[in-house]
């Protein structure tokens, strides 16, 4: 032990100790600056805004900055073909040189999708289902059926379609829905002498609807104008119509005078 303590006091030990400390510092210094050089610490650039540009314009910007790119595509019917829809990383993100930027481009040709099974589903359910397949609801019409707002038929371009048919993505699908009334018939109410609001209330109670409203002569107060004619009107040959039928009316501000047959 005494020899070891004596060695610690020698000049040789001090020289070796200083050399070891210097070597460790030198290694750390070289490693630190080598890492900074390798990672280009503090060097880079901000990603340019590419959304909304045509693909060729976006590529020119990226190549001028020394950035690489990869491309994916989607189809959006309401956007111009070849336009950049999305980018990753986003604009103004700080990145290193030679970083890959991922672009999503709107393709010019709509991909095909299989038409889903929508028969006898509710309109709300069908809207969500079609949207999930990249399709849209077009015109809707109604036909007599006991189901209300349930899809009975579907067509594209005037042709009937069924589940499994191949359609371009983004297509608008026309639907025929049930009116909820079926073929059940109700008595035709007499609306003569009623105002517009009174007629609407009366028709609602009979599961009928107010159709075209026409005013006859000078109208000074439409709220108090009364019905002088209706179509359809109850007669010896017609007493009932299907539920949901539209009843057209003609109104006038002239006082209603019922026709009394002569004896």
C-alpha positions in Angstrom: 0.0 0.0 0.0 2.8 2.4 0.8 4.4 1.8 -2.6 1.0 2.6 -4.3 0.7 5.8 -2.3 4.2 6.8 -3.2 3.5 6.1 -6.9 0.5 8.5 -6.7 2.9 11.3 -5.8 5.2 10.7 -8.7 5.5 12.8 -11.8 4.9 9.8 -14.0 1.4 9.2 -12.5 0.5 12.9 -12.9 1.5 12.8 -16.5 -0.5 9.6 -17.2 -3.6 11.0 -15.4 -3.5 14.3 -17.4 -3.0 12.3 -20.6 -6.1 10.1 -19.8 -8.2 13.1 -19.0 -7.1 14.9 -22.2 -7.9 11.8 -24.3 -11.4 11.5 -22.8 -12.1 15.2 -23.5 -10.8 14.9 -27.0 -12.9 11.9 -27.7 -16.0 13.6 -26.4 -15.2 16.8 -28.4 -14.7 14.8 -31.6 -17.9 12.8 -31.1 -20.0 15.9 -30.3 -19.0 17.8 -33.4 -19.1 14.7 -35.6 -22.7 14.1 -34.6 -23.6 17.8 -35.3 -22.1 17.5 -38.7 -23.8 14.2 -39.5 -27.2 15.4 -38.4 -26.6 18.9 -39.8 -27.7 20.4 -36.5 -29.6 23.7 -37.0 -29.6 23.2 -40.8 -32.8 22.6 -42.7 -35.8 24.4 -44.2 -39.5 25.0 -43.9 -41.8 22.8 -46.0 -43.6 25.0 -48.6 -47.4 25.2 -48.9 -48.4 22.7 -51.6 -52.1 22.2 -51.1 -54.1 23.6 -53.9 -51.2 23.6 -56.4 -51.1 21.5 -59.5 -48.8 18.4 -59.2 -46.2 19.9 -61.6 -46.1 23.1 -59.7 -45.6 21.3 -56.4 -42.8 19.1 -57.8 -41.0 22.2 -59.1 -41.0 23.7 -55.6 -39.8 20.5 -53.9 -37.0 19.9 -56.4 -35.8 23.5 -56.1 -35.5 23.0 -52.3 -33.8 19.6 -52.7 -36.7 17.7 -51.2 -37.8 14.3 -52.3 -41.5 13.3 -52.7 -43.8 10.3 -52.9 -47.3 10.4 -54.4 -50.6 8.8 -53.5 -54.0 9.6 -55.2 -57.6 9.9 -54.3 -60.7 10.9 -56.3 -62.7 14.0 -55.4 -65.4 14.8 -58.0 -65.6 18.5 -56.9 -61.8 19.2 -57.2 -59.7 19.7 -60.4 -57.7 16.7 -61.6 -54.0 16.8 -60.7 -54.4 19.1 -57.8 -52.6 18.5 -54.5 -55.3 17.6 -51.9 -53.0 17.0 -48.9 -49.4 17.0 -47.9 -47.3 15.5 -45.1 -45.5 17.1 -43.3 -47.7 20.2 -43.3 -46.6 23.6 -44.7 -44.0 25.5 -42.6 -42.9 22.3 -40.8 -39.1 22.5 -40.3 -37.3 19.5 -41.9 -33.8 18.4 -42.9 -32.5 18.5 -46.4 -33.4 15.6 -48.6 -36.5 14.8 -46.5 -39.4 12.9 -48.3 -42.6 14.9 -48.6 -45.8 12.8 -49.1 -48.3 14.2 -51.6 -52.0 13.2 -52.1 -53.1 14.1 -55.6 -56.7 14.2 -57.0 -56.8 11.7 -59.9 -58.7 12.5 -63.1 -60.5 9.1 -63.3 -63.1 8.0 -60.8 -62.4 4.6 -59.3 -65.2 2.1 -59.4 -67.1 0.9 -56.4 -69.7 -1.8 -55.7 -73.2 -0.5 -55.1 -74.2 -1.5 -51.5 -77.5 -3.1 -50.5 -79.8 -0.2 -49.6 -83.2 -1.7 -50.3 -85.8 -1.3 -47.5 -83.4 0.8 -45.4 -84.3 4.2 -44.1 -83.3 7.3 -46.0 -81.0 8.5 -43.2 -79.3 5.1 -43.0 -78.9 5.0 -46.8 -77.4 8.5 -46.9 -74.7 7.4 -44.5 -74.1 4.1 -46.3 -73.7 5.8 -49.7 -71.4 8.4 -48.3 -69.2 5.6 -47.0 -68.9 4.1 -50.5 -68.1 7.5 -52.0 -71.6 7.9 -53.6 -74.1 10.7 -53.2 -77.9 10.9 -52.9 -79.5 12.5 -56.0 -83.2 13.1 -56.6 -85.8 11.5 -54.4 -89.4 10.7 -55.2 -92.2 8.9 -53.4 -94.6 6.1 -54.2 -97.5 4.6 -52.4 -96.2 2.3 -49.6 -97.0 1.6 -46.0 -93.3 2.4 -45.1 -92.3 6.1 -44.6 -89.0 7.3 -46.0 -87.8 3.8 -46.7 -85.9 3.1 -50.0 -87.9 1.0 -52.4 -85.9 1.6 -55.6 -82.6 3.1 -56.7 -81.4 4.2 -60.1 -78.4 5.8 -61.8 -78.7 7.7 -65.0 -82.3 6.6 -65.4 -81.4 2.9 -65.1 -82.4 0.7 -62.2 -79.5 -0.5 -60.1 -79.1 -3.2 -57.5 -76.6 -4.3 -54.9 -73.3 -5.4 -56.4 -73.5 -3.3 -59.5 -70.3 -1.4 -60.4 -70.5 2.4 -60.5 -68.0 5.3 -60.7 -67.1 6.7 -57.3 -68.9 10.1 -56.8 -72.1 9.0 -58.7 -75.4 10.5 -57.7 -78.1 7.9 -56.9 -81.8 8.7 -57.4 -84.1 7.1 -54.9 -87.7 6.1 -54.7 -89.1 6.2 -51.2 -92.3 5.0 -49.5 -94.8 7.7 -48.7 -96.0 5.9 -45.6 -99.6 5.8 -46.8 -99.8 2.8 -49.1 -103.1 2.4 -51.0 -105.3 3.4 -48.1 -108.0 5.9 -49.1 -109.8 8.6 -47.1 -112.8 10.8 -47.7 -112.3 14.0 -49.6 -113.0 16.9 -47.2 -115.0 20.0 -48.4 -112.7 23.0 -48.3 -115.0 25.5 -49.9 -115.3 28.7 -47.8 -112.2 27.9 -45.7 -109.0 30.1 -45.6 -105.7 28.7 -46.6 -104.6 27.9 -43.0 -108.0 26.3 -42.2 -107.8 24.2 -45.3 -104.2 23.0 -44.4 -105.4 22.0 -40.9 -108.4 20.2 -42.3 -106.3 18.3 -44.9 -103.7 17.3 -42.3 -106.5 15.7 -40.3 -107.4 13.6 -43.3 -103.8 12.7 -44.1 -103.9 14.8 -47.3 -101.7 17.7 -48.4 -102.3 21.1 -49.7 -101.2 21.3 -53.4 -101.1 24.3 -55.7 -102.6 27.5 -54.4 -104.1 30.0 -56.9 -105.6 33.4 -56.2 -108.5 34.7 -58.3 -109.1 38.5 -58.8 -107.6 41.3 -56.8 -106.2 40.0 -53.5 -106.1 42.6 -50.7 -105.6 40.1 -47.8 -104.3 36.7 -48.7 -104.7 35.5 -45.1 -108.5 36.0 -45.2 -109.0 34.9 -48.8 -111.3 31.9 -48.9 -111.4 28.8 -51.1 -113.9 29.0 -53.9 -112.8 25.8 -55.8 -110.8 22.7 -55.0 -109.4 19.8 -57.0 -110.2 17.0 -56.4 -113.6 17.7 -55.1 -116.1 15.3 -53.7 -118.8 14.3 -56.2 -121.2 11.5 -57.0 -118.4 9.6 -58.8 -115.5 10.5 -56.6 -115.7 10.4 -52.8 -112.3 9.1 -51.7 -108.6 9.5 -52.6 -105.3 7.9 -51.5 -103.7 9.2 -48.4 -101.0 11.8 -49.2 -102.9 13.1 -52.3 -102.4 16.8 -53.1 -105.5 19.0 -53.2 -105.2 22.1 -55.3 -107.3 25.2 -54.3 -108.3 28.5 -55.8 -108.9 31.4 -53.3 -110.5 34.8 -53.6 -111.2 37.8 -51.4 -114.8 38.0 -52.6 -117.2 36.8 -49.9 -118.1 33.2 -50.4 -121.7 32.6 -51.4 -122.7 29.0 -51.6 -124.8 28.1 -54.6 -128.4 27.3 -53.6 -130.2 25.2 -56.2 -133.6 26.5 -57.4 -136.7 24.6 -56.2 
